[in-house]
């Protein structure tokens, strides 16, 4: 009995047992156009006619390849390459399966069947070695990714924000919203950047900064992490969250769950889109409000984007210390301005001066991270919220990265500095009985 490809996808949550065959890059093959043509013909045939049950799958694929390769003079390596492409189509995520498995690739961007870009070592390049058959092939791959999470994408719901099991984030947009056909963007979860030591190894910050942030998290300071798209905000949030003591009750709130916390007492909440009747939506704001009834020691909001900003600040101002969140902004000052704007968006009738006072009392530190010109990611500033001056929130920089230009190899040349003053948050840290950073600040004056 045969089953459709979509049915196979639903049935085989675990890969079926098919012998792996080693392949090599496209560059050694005699005729890439021919291989693409054969691959596309086989995949389309499987899509149109379905595939047999798993115990016959290996034989079926081999038979399809034999029929398609009849009359062609192809090497075993070329044949094996096609075999793996078909296997990836059934048990993986089609042409991009190997990109997802490559730990050096941090982002995958599918703009069209033959336009696939990847980010590797901080640089975006076009990958001409792989392609989809057509737009429908891209959409089927997107559906394969999001079905296990209860998400859907179709004309009625042409946009989806979801994740893979490893935490990699998926964003997909299809027509009519996308005029050029389906677009898929995958930001991969960085398996090798989970601890402060990992960030130190990558040169993201200095040991003084690492020790300061460790003390700030343990002292339950409220911290905002800001930066641009792809700068590494979620990575830093994940690392700082990992510093929370194991005996605290942590509630995480995200649009698509990316945080990977190893503590024992973690509650993970994720938003929900509307169903086919445009009902049932659960927003970040709904989850923030509900989390206050769940007896949290810490509230971690993956990203603050809108009306939930007011509720988060309210939580910070009513005894829920140690909250962490990220915010899309180009720097610390811009981050606080965006927070102010988002509170105004909530519809709460509060004067601007009162909002600024609210923010000043709630936020202790703003950590700014950037992806530099050479692709490396660095924490470029750690600021404390130092009070109000002339009805403006005052920020004081504690640590900063100062660029000095580019080297001959295109790397950013710069150095970290520490400002010679004792921040007021140091007193907060000391008041919690934490003395691990006394040597950093005791000899400043």
N, C-alpha and C positions, 0 to 999 in steps of 0.2 A: 504494500500500500504506500503510495507516495504522499508527501506532505508539501505544502507551499513553503517557500523560503522563510516567510514570516513565522509560520508555525514551527519551523526548525529553530529559529531564533528564540522563540518563547520556551521551547522544550529543553534546549541545551544551555542551561545557565552555566554548566561546567563544560569545558571543551570536550568533544568526543575524542576517543583515542585514535589518533592518526599519526603515523610515523613521521617525525620531523626530518626534513631533507635540507641540507645546507645549501644556501644560495650565495651568490656574489652580486656585486654591483652591476647595473645595466651596462656599464662601459665596456665590458668584455664580450657582450653579445654581438652577433653579426648583423642583426636587423631588428632594431627596436620597434620600428613601425609594424613589422610583421608580428612580433610578439604581442604588441598592444592589440592588434586586430584579432589574434587567436584568443587572447585572454578575454577580450570583450565579448566575443562570440560565445565562449563557454559560459561566462557569467550570465549573459542574457538568456541563454538556453535554460540554465538552472532557474533563473527568475521566472521565466515563462512556463516551464513545465514542472517545476518542483523537484525535490530530491527524495530519495528513499530514506527509510529509517536508518538510525545511526549505525547498526551493524553492517549495513551494505554501503555505507557512505564512501569508504575508502575505494572499494571496487568501482562504484559509480563514477567517482571523479576520474579515476584512471581510464575508465572506458570512454568518458567524454573527451579526455585529452587525446586518447588514441584516435578517435574518430576525427577530431579537429586537426590533428597533426598529420593525418594521412596525406602522403604526397609531398611533404615538406622535409627538407634535410636539416634537422635541428640537432644540436648536441644534447647530451643528457643534462648538462647544466641548465640549458635553456628550458628543457622540458620540466625539470625540477622547479625552476623558478615559477612557471605557470602553475604547477601543482600547489606551491605555497600560496600563490595569490588566491586560488580557489579556496584553499583551506582557511585563509584569513577571511574570505568573504562569508563563510558559513559559521566559523567558530570565533571570529574576531570582529574587527570593525573595518573590513574591506581594505582598500588601498592604504589607509593610514595606520594599520595595525602596528607595523614595524616602527613608525614614527612615535607612536605612543610608548613602545617598549624601549626606545632610545633615551637613556637618562640625560644625555647631553642636550637634548631638545627641550626647551622650556615653553614653547608656544607653537601651535599649529593653526594656520589660517587657510581655509578653503574658500576661495573667491569664486571659483568656477571649476568645471570638471578638469580643465588643464591648467589651472592657476592655483597652485598650492605653495604657500610660503611657510617657512619655519623660522623660529628664532633659536639660534645656537650661539653660545658665548656672548649673548647680548646683542647680536647682529641678526637682522632679518634678511633672509636670502630665499630665492625661488628654488623649489625642488622640482626639477624637470624629469626626475626618474620615475615618478608615479602620477597616476591620473585616475579619474572616475570615468565611467562610460558616458553619462549624461546627467542632467539635473535630477532626474528621478532616482538615479543611483545614489546621489548625495543625500536626498531626502530619506531614502530607505536606511542609509547608514545612521543618520540622525535618529530616526525612530528606533533603531536597534539599540542605540545608546541610552535613550531616555525611557523606554518602555519599562525596564525593571524598577524605575523610580516613580512610576505612576504618572508620568508626564506625557503629554501628547503634543504633536505639532501638525497643523493642517490649515486649510484656508480660514476656518473660524478662529483658530489660535495660531497665528503665523509667527510667533516669537516665543522662545523658551530659554530659560536660564536654569541649568541643572548641573549635575556632577556625575563623575564616574565613581566606582567603589573606592578607588585609591585617593579620592579627594580632588582630582583634576576637574576644573570647572569648564562647563560646556555652555556656549551661547550660540543659538542658531536663529536665523531670520530667513523666512521664505517669502515668495510672492503671496499677496500683493504688496507687502511692506518693502521687500527687496526687489527693486526693478530689474536687477541683473541676474536673477535666479537665486537659488538657495546659497546662503553664506554660513559657514560653520567656523567658530573660533574656539579653540581648546587651550586653556591655560593649565599646564601640567603641574601637578603637585610635586614639590621638590622634596624627594625622599632623603636627600643628603644635607638638608638645611633645617634641622629640628632642634638644635641646641645652641647655646651661646658660644660654645667652642667652635661650632660650624661657622657662625658668623665671623668670629675672630680669624679663623683659618682663611675665609674669603676676603678678609680685609674690609668688612662692612663697618667696623667700628674698632676702637682701641680697647685695651684691657681696663683702663680707668672708666671708660664709658660703660663697658659691660658690667663692671662691679657696681657702678652708680645705679644703673637700671635694675640690677638684681636687688639692691637694697630698696629702691623705690617701690618695686613690686611687692616685696616682703613687708614693707611699711604700709601697704594698702593705699598708695597714692593713686589718684585718678589720672589716667594717661590716655592721650589721643595720639594716634600715629597717622601722619599725613604724607601724601605723595601723589605723584601722577599715575596714570595707567601703566601697569607693568613695572612699577618701581620696586615692588617687594614689600608692600604694606602688610599683606596677609602673612607672609613669611615671618616678619618681625613680630607681628601679633601672636603668631603661634609660638615663637620662641619665648616671648615675655610671659605668655600664659603658662608655659611649661615650668616657670619659676614659682608658681603659686604652691603653697604648702599642700601636702597630700590630704590633710584632714579638713580642708575647706570644701563647702558645697558650691560648685561652679555651674552656672547656667550659661550656655552659649546660644546665641541667636544669630542666624544667618539666612540669607536668601538661598544659597546653595552651600551645604555643609562642607567646609574645607579644613577647619581646624582639627588637628589630631592631638588631643590631650591624653596623657597617660595616667593622670591622677585617678583615684578610685571613685570619687564622688562627683561625676560629671553628668549633667543633664543637657542633651543636645536638642535644640528646637530649630525647626526649619519652616520657612514660610510656605504657603500653598497658593497656587494660582486658582482662578475661577474654573469651574467645570463647564460642561457644554451648555448649561443653562445660565452661564455667567453668575453663578452663585458659589458660595463656599470659600471665597478668598480669605486668607489669613495673612496679614501684613506684618512687617517687622514691628510696627507700633503696637499691634495687637499682642504680639509675643512679649514685648518689653513690659507692657502693662500687666500681662498675666504673670510674668516672671516675678513681679514684686509680691505675689501671693504664694510663692513657692519657697519661701524662706532661704533666699540666696545669700551666700557669703560674698560671692563675686558674680557680677553680670558682665559678660563679654559679648559685645555686639560686633559682628563681623564687619559691617560698614554702615555708617550713619548717612542716610541720603535725603531724608525728608522730615515728615511730621514727628517721627519718633525721637528727634533730637530733644524736644522739650521734655518728653517722658524720661529719657535717659538722664538729662541734667537734673530733673526733679528727683530721680533715684539717688544720684550722687549727692544731692543736697539734703537728703533725708536719711542719712546713716548707712547707705550702701557704698562704702568706701572700697577702693581697689578695683573700680570698674575700668575696663579697657575697651577701646574701639578704634577703628580706622575711619578715615575721612579723605575723600578725594580733594586735594588742594595742592597748590604749588609751593606752599611754605607755611610756617607757623601763623603768621599774621592772617594770611588768606584763609587758613583753617578756622580761626576764630570768627572771621567775618562770615564764612559760610554757615557756621553754627548759628550765628545771630539771624541770618536769613532764613534758615530752616525752622527756627523757633517761630519766626513771624509767619511762616507758611502753615503752622499748626492751627492757626485761627484763634489762638489765645490772645485776648486783648490786653497786652502788656506794653508799657512804654519801653522804647529802645534802651533808655538808661537802666531800667530795671532788668532787662534781658542781659545787658552787659554785666551788671552786678551779679546776676544769677550764674553766668558763665564763669566769672572771676572766682566765685566761691566754690564752684564745682570742679573745675579743671586745675590740676597741679602741674602737669608737664605736657609739652607738645614735642613729639619726636618726629623729625622730618627726614624722609629717605628719598633719594633720587637715583635714577638710572643715568649715569654719566655718559659723556659723548663716546667713550670707548666701550660702552655696554656694561661696565661694572656697576654694581649697586652699592651705595654707601649711605649710611646715616650721616647727613650733612649738618644737622643741627639738633641739639637738645635744649629746649627753652623751658623756663619756668614761668607760670603766670604770676606776676609780681605785684598785682593790685590794680587799682584804678587811678588814673592821672588825667585830670581835665575831662572826666567822663569817657575816657578811652582806656581799654584794657592794655596794661603794660606787660610786655614780654621782655625777659632778660635771658640772654644766651649763656649757657653754662659750657657747652662743648660745641665746636663747629669744625667743618672741613673747608679749607680754603684752597681753591684751585689756583694753579700758577701757570697753566698752559698745557700744551701737549708735547710729549716726547717725540723723537724721530720715528718711533714705531707706532705712533697714534694713540698711546696710552695717556690718560689724564695724569698730569704731574701736580701734586698738591700735598698738603699736610694737615694734620689735626691740631687744633689749639684748644686750650682750656683757659677761660677767662679768670682773672685773678680777683674773685670776690666770693664771699660765702653765700650761697643761695639760701633763701628762707626755707625751701623744702628740706634742706639738710637738717634744720631744727626739727621738722616734722619726723624725719627719719630717726633722729636721735631720741625723740620723745617716745618712740616705740621700742626703745632698748636695743637698737641696731647700731653697732659701732664698727662695722666692717669697712667703712669708707672714711674713718677718722683721719687716716694718713693722707688721704687725697686733699682734704680741705683744711687741716689743722695748721699747715705752714703757708697758707696763702698770704696772709697779711704781714 
